[in-house]
Amino acid sequence: MMIIMRTNATPQEIAAVVERIEGNGLRAHLSKGEERTVIGAVGDGRPVLKDQFLHLPGVDRVISAKSETERNRVPAVVGRY
């Protein structure tokens, strides 16, 4: 999952997001750009509700990361032809 912070996010807001990530048993990877900070939440693949990050101060948006297998999965159609 990637958490994209607002351009005006404070260091305290970024720290609060990192704390929440780590509280979920994940590792936080910060990428600080010229305009905004992106925080990657890396874990063991178990689901984490992204909604818990959406309402934190300084958060712009949250993007779920899917594995290559999940992205390329074609839904099975069950039935008679």
N, C-alpha and C positions, 0 to 999 in steps of 0.2 A: 504494500500500500504506500502511496506517496501523499504527503500532506504538503500542500503549497500554501505558504504563508503570504499574507498581504504585504505590499511593499513597505508599509509603515509599521510592521510588527516589531514590537520591542524585544529586547533580549529576555525579559521576564516572560513574555508570552511564548517565545520559542522554548524557553526552559520548561514551561508548564506542559507544552505538547510533548517534549522529550520525556518528562516525568510520567505522563499518561501512557506513552508507548511502552516504557520500561515497566510500568505497573501491570501491563498486560502480558509480561513475559517476553517481550520482543526487544530487539536491538534497534537503536536509532542511529541513522547515518545522515549527517547534515551536509548539505551542499549549499554554500553561500555564494550567490551570484551578485552581480552589481546592483540588481534591482530587488531581488527577493531571495528568500531562503526556501529550499525544498528539503523536507525531511522524509527519508525513506524508513519505513517500519519493516524490519526483516525478522522473520520467525520460521517456525516449523511447518507452516502451511495450514494450521488450524484457523478457522474463521474468527475474525475480529470485527465487531460492529463498527463501521466507519462513522456512523451517526454520532458516536461519543466524541469525535474530534471536530465535527462540523460546527458545533456551537461554542467551541473554545475561542476566547479572544485572540485576534490576530490571524485566525485561519481563514484562507480564501476559499479553498476547495480541497476535496479528498478524492483521490483516484485509486480505485482497486486495481491491484496487479494480479493478473491471472497467469498461470503457468502456460507454457507453450502447448501442452496437451489440451488444456481447457479452451484455449483460443481456437484451436484447430478442430475441436470436436464437432462432428456433424450429428445433429439429433437423429435418433433412430425412429423410423416410422414403422409402427406395428399395425398389421392389418392384412387384409386379403386384397389381391390385385386381380 
